[in-house]
Amino acid sequence: MLAVIITANVSCNQKIIAQKKVAKQPNVVFILIDDLGWADTSPFGSTFYETPNISKLASEGMKFTNAYAACPVCSPTRASIMSGKYPVTMNTTDWFGAPQPQAIEKNIKNKKNFPLLPASYISHLPLKEETIAEALKTAGYNTFIAGKWHLGEEEKYWPEHQGFDINKGGYFMGHPNLNRKLDYDGYFSPYGNPRLEDGPKGEYLPMRLAAETNHFMEENKDKPFFAYFSMYSVHTPLQASEELIEKYRKKREKLGLTDEVGKEGNVNVRLNQSNITYAAMVEAMDIAVGKVLDKIKELGIEDNTLVVFFSDNGGLSTTEGMPTSNLPLRGGKGWMYEGGIREPMIVRWPKVVEPGSVCATPIISNDFYPTILNALHLPLIPSQHTGGKSILPLLEQKKMENRPLFWHYPHYGNQGGAPASAVRDGHWKLIHWYVEDRYELFNLKDDIGEHNNLVKKNPKETEKLKQELQAWLKSENAILPQKWNN
């Protein structure tokens, strides 16, 4: 049919070109921030950190107030986004590089620190999984990643072998390479990154990754593309420009802020947002995001570009400098409480998503895969995205049926968290802590901070959620923590 049309006259050809331009598949720009807490941006309640570009994005799109990462640490959540599966389905349940139980078991001192032996896990995204990048590439999309990957140590598991045409900065490391002996300067060039050429000395990584993303979009503005802008920010090491640090030093002094610290279990937890370097990093992240959003508008592709903004786990509020606070949420990165898994999420898609809208329906990171396919009118792959469900109806201001969401983290987090599984169904959330075989039940509608354990007051709801959680774990062949061998 196309060959016949091409032999027509010039005016007819011009019409065909115009039609093809109008019919161009939508682009997808997926912005994933590392370790950004639910309350770390202005539209989600922060008054110390300044994020005008993210605020503008929220005013132009839909803000999700109950969006969840599939895990309280990074690699499993990132694997869930790429695969559309729960991490437990692939047994990718801990951050890639965490010690396996065999290594823990060798040190007898660990019996005191780890009352149970944590579960084993697979430390790479299996190549048999058809990633969202591979699915879109098959559909004719040009695919690109700028930034963090952290889904396998060996090169064969890196982005260019998982569906990405261009890889700018994605390899096995989960944070910028700060190694003074080798002159690698973390967030500042030289980066020591095998997938990102060094820029001028002192170049700041977020701005470089934004520039790489903008160059890719400019080169592909007339073709459908998938740009995965996966920032290393705001993960440690804490580094930012002296100009922004000084800005927040003055702001902290003006507001009379001090570092307020409490307790979460046996570890300290930050109770307020006052860290000046972290604040500078958040604003720098916002500036980089703004550069990408501005480029989309400059290229005239804004109406035909689906933009997703998300984080891979909760903010770092315990240990490792505890630079941020997730209040009113409890806990943070590495914890099964809301502070570890509830994320800031915004979706902008002009002519589909109502500007300034808010959605309170719970969603999870596994949902992105089928949602993107659904939004682009591409066939779903039910055998692949088994843990996700398309939330396109929510983007179109329609309702979705309630469904339970699940988590399984049978490990000890570096941040003080312990092995646990959880389920949220409606407003109810049940956590099973394996070390003491203990359950906690919370009504998140009335108690977003998870202060009141209602297990004893609501035995019927507790038993219902127990059965849901146990049935799910069984269906997923979940590996559980074990007692030590004597």
Protein Blocks (a to p, Z undefined) as FASTA:
>chain_A
ZZmmmmmcfklmmmmmmmmmmmpccdddddddehiafklpfknopakbccfklmmmmmmm
ccdfbbccfbfbfklmmmmmmnopafklnopabcehiacfklmmmpmklmmmmmbacddd
dfbdcfkbccfklmmmmnopacddedjfklajblklmmklnopabaghiafbfbdcddfk
nopahjaccekiakbccddehiafklmmmmmmmmmmmmmmmbccddddddfblcdcdddd
fklmmmmmmmmmmnopacddddehjbccdfbdfbfklmmmmmmmmmmmmmmmmmmmmnop
mmmcccddddfbdcdfegjhiabcfbfbeciehiabfklmpccdddddehkacghiacfb
dcdfklmmmmmmmmnopacdfklmmmbccfklmmnopacdddddddddfbdcfkopacdd
dddehjbccdddfklopacdddfklmmnomaccklmmmmlmmmmmmmmmmmmmmnopacd
ddddZZ
